[in-house]
Amino acid sequence: MKWKTMQMPKEVVLDPITATDNYGKFIIEPLEKGYGVTIGNALRRVALSSMQGAAITSIRIAGVQHEFSAIPGIYEDVTEIILNLKGVRFQVHEDHPKPMTIDVDKKGEVTAKDIQGDSSIEILNKKHHIATLTDDVKFHIDLELGVGKGFRTAEENKKENQPVGTIPIDSIFSPVLKIKYYVEPARVGQKTDYDRLIFEVTTDGSLTPEEVLAMSARLLMDHFDLFLSPETDVDRMEEEEIDEEVVKIRELLKMPVAELELSVRSSNCLHAANINTLEELVQKSESAMLQYRNFGRKSLAEINEVLAKLGLSFGMDVSKYMEEWKGENET
């Protein structure tokens, strides 16, 4: 018995008008009825719980023994300073704890840019307020930066043999500041009982919204792979004959990118990146394309629009379209 073909989405579209390095709105359609909630809920939960990030795990303020102290010459008390420190966002290129310090002695505002650490640490919100010195007093804090995922309590951040005066604090490691999804009706032909899934993702900048969704999907795929036992004949469920759409896409993938109606800037970028065919182009991710010199979001939006008209998108797995064709040409 052949498996009845299900309606599958053709692409994931990033809204180019609202997209920034920290925010992305993604549209996935069409989906079978009910799959919008199924996929949306799974991706959202994984994105919130499983993305790795960096956060302060403990502090030690000179002259302070506990978090309920007040510090002469400082407007905020220790509890408020701790709350402010929790809001500092980092990108770290190593995965082990890192020491940092704040050491100021002049009247005025203390912000995240006053945090000192080694070259592997990047502070993403340097203007974030930490404390206010009302007098010229010495203000010194030792900080420990940790790497993890999700949320970790102060109790979990306690370590044996920590120096006297060390205050473990709650840590929010997730680089995902906000993620929500909603489902709308979608039309395919005359039928309107399909789903359109819309995601809105906001990050702290250590990961892009595109990376968050891609990594979340990969984690889910890695888990679902466990259910595909060697005894399960999945191929039996697929159509035995290649349909017309596969043949059409196969021919499109062989098309030179020079034949696309692109602006001179976009064409030059593709030429400089040594991308010569649609097959080479669609296998690239959007984030990978943005790494090429002079290739910006305007070029990305332009090419996305052209690919969408052809029924193609970035990040495609072209193996099912090209393997048979390559095999025929090798024999």
C-alpha positions, 0 to 999 in steps of 0.5 A, spaced: 500 500 500 502 506 498 502 512 503 498 517 502 501 524 500 501 529 505 501 536 504 508 539 506 510 546 507 515 548 501 519 553 505 520 557 511 520 565 509 523 570 514 520 577 513 525 581 511 522 588 513 522 586 520 528 582 520 534 584 525 540 581 528 536 580 534 529 579 531 525 574 526 518 573 524 518 566 520 512 563 516 511 556 514 506 554 510 502 550 508 501 544 513 496 539 515 491 541 520 493 540 527 501 540 525 501 548 526 500 547 534 504 540 534 510 543 530 510 550 534 509 547 541 515 543 540 520 548 537 518 553 542 519 548 548 526 546 545 528 553 543 527 556 550 530 550 554 536 547 550 539 553 547 546 554 550 548 561 553 552 565 558 550 568 564 554 570 571 553 565 576 556 568 582 559 575 585 563 577 590 563 584 592 569 587 596 567 589 604 560 585 603 558 579 606 551 577 604 546 580 599 542 584 604 548 589 605 548 596 603 554 599 600 557 606 603 557 611 597 553 606 592 545 608 591 543 601 590 543 595 595 546 589 594 540 585 592 538 591 586 546 590 584 545 583 583 538 584 579 542 588 574 547 583 573 543 578 571 541 582 565 548 583 562 548 578 556 554 575 554 557 571 548 563 566 550 567 563 545 569 557 550 565 553 554 568 553 561 567 558 567 571 565 566 573 570 571 571 577 570 571 584 575 568 590 575 573 596 579 571 603 579 572 609 584 569 615 580 562 618 582 557 616 576 554 610 573 557 603 572 554 599 566 556 593 563 562 596 559 565 596 566 566 589 566 573 586 565 574 579 562 579 576 557 578 576 549 574 570 549 568 574 552 564 579 549 558 583 552 552 584 548 549 590 552 554 594 554 550 600 556 546 596 561 545 599 568 549 596 574 550 601 579 551 608 581 556 611 585 554 617 589 561 619 591 568 617 589 569 610 593 572 604 591 567 599 588 570 592 586 566 586 584 569 579 582 564 575 578 564 568 575 561 567 568 558 560 567 556 557 560 549 553 560 542 552 558 535 554 561 535 557 568 539 555 574 538 557 581 543 560 586 543 554 590 545 550 584 550 555 582 554 554 589 560 550 589 565 547 595 571 551 597 568 558 594 572 564 597 568 568 603 563 573 601 561 569 595 554 570 593 551 565 588 546 568 584 540 565 579 542 565 572 538 565 565 543 562 560 538 562 554 539 567 549 532 566 547 529 572 550 522 571 547 519 566 542 512 565 540 508 562 535 501 562 532 497 558 527 492 561 522 488 558 516 492 557 510 489 555 503 491 550 498 487 551 491 480 551 493 481 548 500 482 552 506 483 547 512 490 547 512 495 551 517 500 557 517 505 557 522 508 563 524 514 564 529 516 570 532 523 570 535 527 575 539 534 573 542 540 577 546 544 577 540 549 571 541 545 567 537 540 569 531 533 568 530 535 563 524 540 559 528 535 558 534 530 555 530 535 551 526 538 548 532 532 547 535 529 543 529 536 539 529 535 537 536 528 534 535 530 531 529 536 527 532 531 525 538 526 523 532 531 519 529 531 514 535 524 512 533 527 509 526 529 502 527 533 498 522 526 494 521 522 500 519 521 500 512 520 507 511 521 507 503 515 503 503 510 508 505 513 513 499 511 514 492 515 509 488 515 514 482 518 520 481 512 525 480 512 531 475 514 536 481 521 532 482 522 533 475 521 540 475 525 542 481 531 537 478 531 541 472 531 548 475 537 546 480 541 545 474 540 552 472 546 557 472 544 563 477 547 568 471 540 566 468 536 569 474 533 576 474 538 579 479 541 586 481 548 587 479 550 587 486 547 580 488 549 577 482 556 580 483 556 577 490 554 570 488 560 570 483 565 572 488 562 566 492 563 561 487 556 560 487 554 558 480 548 554 479 541 554 483 543 547 486 549 550 489 545 556 492 539 553 495 543 548 499 546 554 503 543 557 509 541 564 510 546 565 515 551 562 511 549 567 505 550 573 510 557 571 511 559 573 504 562 579 503 558 585 501 552 580 501 546 584 506 539 583 508 537 586 501 540 581 497 538 576 501 530 578 501 531 579 493 534 572 492 529 569 497 523 572 493 526 569 486 527 563 489 520 563 492 517 564 485 521 558 483 518 553 489 525 553 492 528 556 498 535 556 502 537 550 506 534 545 501 536 538 501 537 537 494 539 529 494 532 526 493 532 531 486 539 530 484 542 523 486 538 519 480 540 524 475 547 524 477 547 516 477 544 516 470 550 521 468 555 517 471 553 510 467 
